Amino acid sequence: MTTTSTSSASPGESPGDNPVNGKVLRWSAVAMLTVEALMLASTWGQWETVASLLGLHGARLLANLWVYVWAKWTTRRESGLNVAMGINMVVTLLEARLLDWSPLAWLHVLFQVVFINGLAERDHRLEHRLAIGIFLPAAAGWALYDGIAPGVVGTVCVMACLLYGYGEASHQMLLAALEDARTNYQKLQRMQEQLVEQEKFSCLGRLAAGVAHEINNPMAFVTSNIRGLTRDLSAQPQLPGPLREYVDEVLPETLDGIRRVNDIMADLRCFARGDLEAPVEFDLNREVASALRRSRDELKGRCRVELDLSELPPLRGRPRQIGQVIVNLLANAGQALPEQGGVVEVRTRLEQDEALVEVRDNGVGMTTEVRRSLFLPFFTTRPVGQGTGLGLAVAYGIVTGHGGRIDVESEPARGTCITVRLPASDRSAMASGQLAQ
């Protein structure tokens, strides 16, 4: 999932609180003071002009300080910037007239265009374009009215438009670079999370393999002995009543418990090392249909199944494992359904270079805490004795082993959608380095 953000500041934040705008404002202040100092130097000795310039400079400074404080302590931040732009544009035009539209005055006009464009944020560029669209014609019209040659005015306007275009292009390039950096950062975050999960599951897999091996051998002896005892006792023609009850009820229940332990050990071995099936090309839609047939007893009479299979390219992997993943997802969907009106939707589709299988239900949904633990071995929300908690852990290991991932969307009382994403080409799977050999 990706998130988007804008460069707009929060209410009450002043322009200088934004790091980017803070830099623009500081450099603009330095440039403005430099230009004003050059104006005073160029008119030194013309004391009436110097006094007028000092008055305008002071008025500009006081007005900008007032706008800064006003924007800092109110929520009308963008309005403050617009007021500051308006004040600076008017003062710039007045200073240009005092300097008789000298080259320094035109330089100040060009600087004002850069200043307006530099402060524009993503959500407010239209206002700044309008400001430039008002400022440039006003400057050009006033200069022509004062008798400045049209060629000079036209040249300055063309230069201003070029500066604006350059700034706009730079802004768009920076936005694109920022978006690319944000996307790459999110991809790296997801990859890091996947690596952490894979390392965790690798450690759990080694532990599971050891546990399964240590338990499997003694359980084989226990199973053999119980069966032998059952066979021998059943062969006796005359058994006391308590022993007959023992043979008919206790020993079968014991064997059933042993079977459950053996099933858990089989799941642990599958979780630890997976299936030894060799990777081949397979039809994902066929595996989905096969999984639905195998899950018919689990879902029959409990819900309505809606199937939507899109055309997909052949995938490369271990089809029996993928079928097991889909069976596990269907089983979990069936267990979450209400007693009446349950619906399970199964869809396949192609999205860029990934083949997707979606299993959606309208069941009880999951809380955030349950979603976080969903793929942990032995985690289950079912009553004790009704689930091992290994089905989704095995599914997660299989999917990541194929270079894919599992996405979960769920809300309490609104149902769950689990999406399996698999590389749509052998090249993609091998590039991930995760398709176990």
N, C-alpha and C positions, 0 to 999 in steps of 0.2 A: 504494500500500500504506500501510496505516496501522499505527501502533504504539500500544500502550497502555502506560500506566505507572500505578503507584500511588504514594500518598504515603508508603508505608512506607519507613523508613530502612534502610540496610544494617546487617549485623551489626556490633556494636561501636559503633554510632553512638548518641550520647546524645540525649535528648530535645531538648536545646538546640541540637544540631547541625542539626536540621531548622529552616529559616528560619521556617516558619509556627508550629510549636510553640514555637520560641524566643521569638517575640513574645508568644504566649499565656502562657508561663511568666513572662516579665518583667512583663507587665501584671498577671498574677495575684499575683506577689510584691508588687508595689506596692499592689494592692488589699488583700491580706491584711495587710500591715504597717499600712495605714491603718485597717482595721477593728479590728485588735488595739490600735492606739493609742487609738481611740475607746472600746474596751472598758475600757482602763486609766483613761482620763479619766473615764468614767462611774462607775467604782467607786473613784475616788481618795478616800482617807480610810478606806475599808474594807480595812485592810491585810491581813487574812487572805485576803480575796478577791483582792486585788491580787497577793499572793504566789502564790496558786494559779494565777492567770492567767499570771503570769510563768513559773512552772514549766511550764505547758502550752505556752506560746509557745516556750520554750527546747527542750522535748522535740520539738515539731513541727519547729523549725528544724534541730536535730541529725538527726532522722530523715530529713528531706527531703534534707539535704546528703549523708547516708550513701547514700540511694537514688540520688542523682544520680551520685555517684562510682562506686557499684556498677554502675549502668547504663552508665556511660561506658567502664568497663574490662572489661565482659563482653558477651556476645552476647544476654543476656536483657533486652533493652531494654523490651519491653512488660510483662514481669513486674515490672520496676522501677516503671513507671507505675502498675500495679495496686496494688502495695504502698504507693506514695505516696498514692493515692486512699484506700485503706483507713485509713491513719494519719490523714489529714486529716479523714475523716468521723468517726472516733472522737473526735478532739480537738475537732471542732466541736460534737458532742453534749455532751461534758463541759463545754465553755465555756458552752453554752446553759444547762445546769443551774446552773452557778455564777452566771450572770446572772439566774436565776429566770425564764427564757424572756421576757426583756424584748424590746421592739421591735428593739433592736440585735442580740440573739441570733437573732431570726428573720431579720433582714437577712443575718446571717452564714450561716444555713441556705440562704437563697435564693442567696447568692453561691456557696456550695459546689455547688449544682446547676448554675449557669452554668459554674463551673470544670470540673466533671466532663464536661459536654457539650462544652466548648470544646476539651478535649484529645483528643477522640475522632477517630481517623483512619478512613479509608474501610474498612479491613480489620478494624477492631476496635470498630465502633460497638455491636455486640451486647453486648460486655462492659461498656461504659459505660452502656448502657441498663439492664442488670442491676444495676449499681452504684447508679444513681439509684432503681431499683425497690426496692432494699434500704434505701437511706439515708432516703428520705422516709417510708416506713411506720415505720422505727425512730424517727425524730424525732417523728412524730405520736404514736406509741404511748407514748413516754417522756413527752411533754408532757401527754398525757391522764392518764397515771399520776400525774404531779405535780400534777394538779388544774387544768390550764389549760382554759379554756372550749372546748368543742367547736367553737363558731363561729369562734374565733380560729384554732384548729388547721386547720379546714376551709378558711378563707380563705387561709392561708399555703400549704396544699397545692395549692389551685386556682391561686394565683399561680405556684407552682413549676412546675406542669404547663404553664401558659401560657408561662412563660419557656423551658421545655424545648422546647415546640412551636415557638416563634419561632426558637430556635436551630437546631432541626432543619430548619425550612423554609429559613432563611438558608444553612445548610450545603448543602442540596440545590441551592439556586439558585446558589451559588458553584461547586459541582461542575459544574452544567450550563453555566455561563458559561465555566468552565475548559475543559470538553470542546469547547464551540463555538470557543473561542480556539485550542485545539490543532488542531481540524479546519481552521479557516480558515488557520492558519499552514502546515499541510501542503499545503493547496490553493495558497497563495501560493508555496510552495517549488516545487510541481510546475509552476505557471504560469511561474515564473522560469526553471526548467530548460527548459521548452518554448520560451520566448522566446530563451534563449541558443542552443538547438539550431536554432531557425528562423533566427536571425541568422547562425549559422555556415553553415547550408545555403544561405542567401541569398548569402553571400560566395562559397561554393564554386560555386553556380549561375552567378554572374556570371563567375567564372574559367572554368568549364566551357564556357560559351557562347563566350567569347573563344577558348579553345583549339580548340573544335570548328570555329569559323568559319575560323580561321587554317589548320587542317589540311585542312579539307574541300576547299577550292579546289585546292591542289596535288595532293591525292589523286585528284581528278576527272581531272586531266591525266594522272597516272600510270596510272590505270585505263584511260583511253581509249587511251593509247599502247601499253600491254601487249596490249590486245585487238586493236588494229590490227596490232601486230607478230605476234601469234599467227595472225591471219587471213592476213596476207601470206605468212608462212613456210609455213603449211599449204597455201597455193595453189601453191607451187612443186612441180613434178612430181619433180624430182630433188634431194634434199637429202643432204648427207654424213651419215654415221651420227651423229656428235656433235651436229649441228644437229637431226636428227630426234629424238634423245633430249631435246634442249633443248626442242623444241616439245611433245613428248608428256608430259614430266614437269616440267621446271623452270618453264616459263611457267604451267601450271595451278596448280602449288603457289604461284607468286607471286601469281596472281589470288586464290587462296584466302586468302593472307595479307592481301591488300588488302581482301577482303571482310570479314575479321575487324576490320580497322582501321575500315572504314566502319560496321560494326555498333556498334563502340565509340563512334564519332562520333554515331551515331543515338541511342544511350543517353545520351550526354552532352547532346545537344540536348533530349531528353525530360526529363532531370534538371534542365536549366537553365530551361526555360520551360513544360514540360508539354505536354499535348495541347490543341489549339485547339477541342476539342469543347465545345459549349455545355451548361451545366447543365440537366438534365431530371429528371423523376421516373422512377425505375426500381425494378425488383424485385431486391433483393439476392439472394434465393434463386435467381433465374434466372441471375444473373451467376455465382454459385457453381457451379451445375450446368454452365454453359457453360465455365467455367474447368476443371472436372474433365474435360470431353470433350476440351478442347484439350491437357490434360496426360496424356491416356491413354497416349500412346506413351512418355512419360517414366516413368510408374509401372507400365505393363503388365508383368506377369510378375515384378515385383520386390516387390510388397507387396499387402496386402489393404486396400481403401479402405472405410471405414465412414462413411456419410453420414447426418446427422441434421439436417433443416431444420425449424425452428420457424416458426410463422406470424409474419410481420413486416409492419409498415406500409410503404407506399411511401417510399423515400428520395429526396432530391434531390441530384444531383451529376452526375458524368461516368461513366457506366457502363463505358465502354471502359477508363478508367483503373482503376476498381475491379477489373474483370476481370483487368487486367494485374497488379495487386497480388496477387490470389489465385493466379494462375499462377506468379508468382515465389515465393510462399510454398510452393506445392506442389512446385515444382522443388527448392527448398532442402530440404524434408522428404524428398523422394525420394533426394537425394544423401546424406543422413545415415543412411539405413536400413541395417541389416545385410543380408548377402546372403540370409539365410534368416529367415523369420518376421517380416518387416517389416509394420507396421500404420500406416496414416495415417488419423486420425479428423478429419472435417470437420463442424463443427456451427455452426449459427446460432441465435441466441436474442435475446430482448429483455430488457434490464436497465435499468429505470427509463426514462430518456430516451435510451438508446443502443442501437443495433443492433450485435450482436457476431458476428464470424466467428472461430471457433477452428480452427486447424490444429495438430493434435497428432501427434507421431510417437514411435516407440520406438527412435530411432536412437542415435547416439553421444553426443548432448548437447553442451553447451558449457561451457567454464570461464568464470569471472567476467571474465577479461581479454577473451575473445572476445565476450561479451555487450556489454561496454562499447564495442567497436569495430564492432559488427554492422552499423550503419547508415551507417558512414563510406564515402564513395565509394572504389572500388578496393580495399576490404578484402575478402579472400577466404581461405578455408582450403583451397581446392582447389589441386591442382598447377598449376604455371605452364602457361598455354596452355589451361586448361580452364574458365576463368571470368574475367569482367571485373571482378567485385566491385562492379557498379553496380546489380544487381537489387534488393537490399534498400534501397539508398540511394534509388533511384527510388520504391520502394514507400513509404518513409517520407515523401518529399516529397509524394506523392499523398495519403496519408492525412491528414497535417497540413494540406494544402491544402483538404481537405474539412472541417476543423474537428475531426478525430478524433485518435486516438493509437494507438500500437502497444505492447502489453505483451508482455514475453518472460519465460517461466519455463523454466529449463533446468538440468539437473545432468548432469555427465559420466556416461556409461554408463546414464542413466535416461531419456533422451529430452528432447524440447523441445515446448513449447506456445506458439505465437505467437497473440495475440488482437488482432484489429483492431476498434477501437471507433469507430463512426461516429454522428454525431447522428441521432436517429430522426425529426427533423422539420426542415423547411426553416427554421423559426424559429430552432432551435438552431444550425444551421449558419451562418445569417446573423449571429446574435448573436455568434458567435465572431470574425467579421470575417476569416475565413481562407479562405473559398471563393473562389478566384481567379476573376476575371471574364475 
